Amino acid sequence: MGLSVYARAWRAGIVACGLAWFAPAGLRAETADTPATAAVEVQPSAEPFALATISLTSGGLLDKWLGVQRRLDDEMVQLELCEGDRDGCVSQAAIKFLDIVGAARQRDGRARLGEINRTINLAIRPVNDIAQHGQIDVWTSPLATLERGGGDCEDYAIAKFVALRRAGLTSDDLRIVVLHDTIRGEDHAVAAARLDGRWLILDNRRMAMVADADVRNFRPTFVISERGVMRYTDSSLLADASNRKPAASLVTSSLAAFANQPAEYTD
């Protein structure tokens, strides 16, 4: 199937993808009564959006991520075998993933990030978990997502996260961020990559990447890395070393309100 066909399918599914991902009942990620076992950072945060975080030691969102990491261990072995012997590789999803990463490796800097953002956006059609799995809150590893050909926001974000890592980015420069859409009242997952000291957001809803400082109408709630899951706190917003201010729409009373409400990631 040509890229033009993928592009038409991607554009046609954007509205459904944005509205149907989040069912009324879903993953109870981490709630306000989750015990905080780490102190809030007092120095300017190096995380996307320059907000302070606390690490989570339990909860639904952490369980989902640990499950993905366990499946990734198996997929990494499969990718290594297929990369060493493409003719003997029995997984078309692995070949497709290796092609995406290989094309990205031919580029540098922002072009590398943009290549992965674009190709994964086109390779996966937006499908909600109920339609695809018959249940909610299914987090899928990249090869499983490519095998099915469809997924929702966190499936795109996970695939980009892993592809960027394999394409040469360090773990310190990669994140998955869960955002709350303050207009639609929905949660949304994206990948984030740091380039030249700035975090860029890789979103399945758009081909263009934007800096975290330019994001509007979203409130960051959780951030995920290879080391685990962290929750953004309602502490004062911090600027980075360049005195960059976080997005103006994030400097709202909703951050304070978030501290007093359960944080649900329903998908």
C-alpha positions as CSV (number, residue, x, y, z in Angstrom):
1,M,0.0,0.0,0.0
2,G,1.5,3.4,-1.0
3,L,2.1,6.3,1.3
4,S,-0.7,8.2,-0.3
5,V,-3.2,5.6,0.8
6,Y,-1.8,5.6,4.3
7,A,-2.0,9.3,4.4
8,R,-5.7,9.3,3.4
9,A,-6.5,6.7,6.0
10,W,-4.5,8.7,8.6
11,R,-6.3,11.9,7.8
12,A,-9.7,10.2,7.8
13,G,-9.1,8.6,11.2
14,I,-7.9,11.7,13.1
15,V,-11.3,12.8,14.3
16,A,-12.4,9.3,15.3
17,C,-9.0,8.7,16.9
18,G,-9.3,11.8,19.0
19,L,-12.9,11.3,20.2
20,A,-13.1,7.5,20.6
21,W,-9.9,6.7,22.4
22,F,-11.1,7.5,25.9
23,A,-14.1,5.6,27.1
24,P,-16.1,6.7,30.2
25,A,-14.6,3.9,32.3
26,G,-11.0,2.9,31.9
27,L,-7.5,2.7,33.4
28,R,-7.3,4.3,36.8
29,A,-3.7,5.3,36.4
30,E,-2.7,7.0,39.6
31,T,-5.0,8.8,42.0
32,A,-4.6,11.6,44.5
33,D,-4.5,9.0,47.3
34,T,-1.5,7.2,45.8
35,P,1.3,7.4,48.4
36,A,4.1,9.7,47.3
37,T,7.3,8.0,48.0
38,A,9.7,10.6,46.5
39,A,10.3,14.2,47.4
40,V,9.3,16.9,44.9
41,E,12.2,18.2,42.9
42,V,13.4,21.5,44.1
43,Q,15.7,22.3,41.2
44,P,14.5,23.3,37.7
45,S,13.1,20.1,36.1
46,A,14.8,18.6,33.1
47,E,11.5,16.9,32.1
48,P,9.3,18.0,29.3
49,F,7.4,21.2,30.1
50,A,10.0,22.0,32.8
51,L,7.6,20.8,35.6
52,A,8.6,19.1,38.8
53,T,7.7,15.4,39.2
54,I,7.5,12.6,41.7
55,S,8.2,9.0,41.0
56,L,5.4,6.4,41.3
57,T,5.9,3.0,42.9
58,S,2.5,1.5,42.2
59,G,-0.7,2.0,40.3
60,G,-2.4,1.2,37.0
61,L,-0.2,3.3,34.8
62,L,3.0,1.9,36.2
63,D,1.6,-1.6,35.7
64,K,0.8,-0.9,32.1
65,W,4.3,0.4,31.4
66,L,6.0,-2.5,33.1
67,G,4.0,-4.9,31.0
68,V,5.1,-3.1,27.9
69,Q,8.7,-3.3,29.0
70,R,8.5,-7.0,29.5
71,R,7.1,-7.5,26.0
72,L,9.8,-5.2,24.6
73,D,12.5,-7.5,25.9
74,D,11.1,-10.3,23.6
75,E,10.7,-7.9,20.7
76,M,14.2,-6.6,20.9
77,V,15.5,-10.2,20.6
78,Q,13.3,-10.7,17.5
79,L,14.6,-7.4,16.0
80,E,18.2,-8.4,16.5
81,L,17.6,-11.8,14.8
82,C,15.8,-10.2,11.9
83,E,18.4,-7.5,11.5
84,G,21.0,-10.1,11.2
85,D,19.1,-12.3,8.8
86,R,16.4,-10.5,7.0
87,D,15.8,-13.3,4.5
88,G,15.1,-15.6,7.4
89,C,12.9,-13.2,9.3
90,V,9.3,-14.4,9.6
91,S,7.9,-11.2,11.0
92,Q,6.8,-8.6,8.5
93,A,6.2,-6.2,11.4
94,A,9.8,-6.6,12.4
95,I,11.0,-5.9,8.9
96,K,8.7,-2.8,8.7
97,F,10.0,-1.5,12.0
98,L,13.6,-2.0,11.0
99,D,13.0,-0.2,7.7
100,I,11.5,2.8,9.7
101,V,14.5,2.9,12.0
102,G,16.9,2.4,9.1
103,A,15.5,5.4,7.2
104,A,15.7,7.5,10.3
105,R,19.3,6.6,10.8
106,Q,20.1,8.1,7.5
107,R,19.1,11.5,8.8
108,D,20.4,13.7,11.5
109,G,18.9,16.0,14.2
110,R,15.4,17.2,13.8
111,A,15.0,15.4,10.4
112,R,15.6,12.1,12.2
113,L,12.8,12.8,14.7
114,G,10.5,14.0,11.9
115,E,11.1,10.9,9.8
116,I,10.0,8.6,12.6
117,N,7.1,10.8,13.6
118,R,5.9,10.8,10.0
119,T,6.4,7.2,9.1
120,I,4.8,5.8,12.2
121,N,1.9,8.1,11.9
122,L,1.3,6.7,8.4
123,A,2.1,3.1,9.3
124,I,-0.6,2.8,12.0
125,R,-4.2,3.6,11.5
126,P,-6.1,5.1,14.5
127,V,-8.3,2.5,16.1
128,N,-9.7,2.5,19.7
129,D,-9.1,-0.4,22.0
130,I,-12.7,-1.5,22.2
131,A,-12.9,-1.9,18.4
132,Q,-9.5,-3.6,18.1
133,H,-9.2,-5.7,21.3
134,G,-12.8,-5.8,22.7
135,Q,-11.6,-4.2,25.9
136,I,-10.2,-0.9,27.1
137,D,-6.7,0.0,28.3
138,V,-4.6,-2.3,26.1
139,W,-1.1,-1.0,25.8
140,T,0.7,-2.6,22.9
141,S,4.4,-3.0,22.0
142,P,5.6,-1.8,18.6
143,L,5.7,-5.1,16.7
144,A,2.3,-6.1,17.9
145,T,0.9,-2.7,16.9
146,L,2.5,-2.9,13.4
147,E,1.3,-6.5,13.1
148,R,-2.3,-5.4,13.6
149,G,-1.8,-2.2,11.6
150,G,-3.8,-0.1,14.1
151,G,-3.7,1.4,17.5
152,D,-4.5,4.4,19.7
153,C,-2.5,7.3,21.0
154,E,-0.2,5.4,23.5
155,D,0.5,2.7,20.9
156,Y,1.8,5.4,18.5
157,A,3.8,7.0,21.4
158,I,5.3,3.7,22.4
159,A,6.3,2.8,18.9
160,K,8.0,6.2,18.4
161,F,9.7,5.9,21.8
162,V,11.3,2.6,20.9
163,A,12.1,3.5,17.3
164,L,13.9,6.7,18.4
165,R,15.8,4.7,21.0
166,R,16.9,2.2,18.4
167,A,17.7,5.0,15.9
168,G,20.4,6.4,18.3
169,L,18.7,8.7,20.9
170,T,19.7,8.2,24.5
171,S,17.2,7.2,27.1
172,D,17.8,10.5,28.9
173,D,16.4,12.3,25.8
174,L,13.2,10.2,25.3
175,R,9.9,10.3,27.1
176,I,6.2,9.4,26.8
177,V,4.0,12.1,28.1
178,V,0.3,11.8,29.1
179,L,-1.5,15.1,28.6
180,H,-5.0,16.2,29.5
181,D,-6.8,18.1,26.7
182,T,-8.4,21.0,28.6
183,I,-10.8,21.7,25.7
184,R,-12.0,18.2,24.8
185,G,-11.7,16.9,28.4
186,E,-9.7,13.9,27.1
187,D,-6.3,12.4,27.9
188,H,-3.8,11.9,25.2
189,A,-0.3,10.3,25.0
190,V,2.6,11.5,22.9
191,A,6.3,10.8,22.5
192,A,8.8,13.5,23.5
193,A,12.4,13.8,22.3
194,R,15.1,16.2,23.5
195,L,17.2,17.9,20.8
196,D,19.7,20.6,21.5
197,G,18.3,21.1,25.0
198,R,14.6,21.4,23.8
199,W,11.9,18.9,24.1
200,L,9.9,18.3,20.9
201,I,6.5,16.6,20.9
202,L,5.8,13.8,18.4
203,D,2.0,13.6,18.2
204,N,0.0,11.1,16.1
205,R,-2.6,13.9,15.5
206,R,-0.2,15.9,13.4
207,M,2.9,15.5,11.2
208,A,4.6,18.7,12.4
209,M,6.6,18.5,15.6
210,V,6.3,21.4,18.1
211,A,8.4,22.3,21.2
212,D,6.8,21.7,24.6
213,A,6.8,25.4,25.2
214,D,4.5,25.9,22.2
215,V,1.9,23.3,23.2
216,R,-1.5,24.9,23.9
217,N,-4.7,23.7,25.6
218,F,-3.0,20.6,27.2
219,R,-2.0,20.0,30.8
220,P,0.8,17.4,31.4
221,T,-0.1,14.8,34.0
222,F,2.4,11.9,33.7
223,V,5.8,11.3,32.1
224,I,7.3,7.9,31.3
225,S,10.9,6.9,30.7
226,E,12.9,3.7,30.7
227,R,13.4,4.2,34.4
228,G,9.6,4.2,35.2
229,V,6.6,6.5,35.6
230,M,6.5,10.0,37.2
231,R,3.6,12.2,38.0
232,Y,3.8,16.0,37.4
233,T,3.1,17.9,40.6
234,D,1.2,21.1,41.1
235,S,4.3,22.9,42.1
236,S,5.2,26.3,40.6
237,L,6.1,26.1,37.0
238,L,9.8,26.3,36.4
239,A,11.8,27.8,33.5
240,D,14.8,26.1,32.1
241,A,18.3,27.5,31.9
242,S,17.5,29.5,28.8
243,N,14.6,31.2,30.7
244,R,12.1,29.6,28.4
245,K,8.6,29.8,29.9
246,P,6.3,26.8,29.7
247,A,3.3,27.1,27.4
248,A,1.0,29.9,28.6
249,S,-2.0,27.7,28.5
250,L,-0.4,25.5,31.1
251,V,0.0,28.3,33.6
252,T,-3.6,28.0,34.8
253,S,-5.5,27.3,38.0
254,S,-6.3,23.9,36.6
255,L,-2.9,22.6,37.8
256,A,-3.8,23.5,41.3
257,A,-7.2,21.9,40.9
258,F,-5.6,18.7,39.6
259,A,-4.0,18.1,43.0
260,N,-7.5,17.8,44.6
261,Q,-9.0,15.5,42.0
262,P,-8.4,11.9,41.0
263,A,-6.1,11.7,37.9
264,E,-7.7,9.2,35.5
265,Y,-6.1,8.0,32.3
266,T,-9.0,6.4,30.4
267,D,-8.4,4.9,27.0
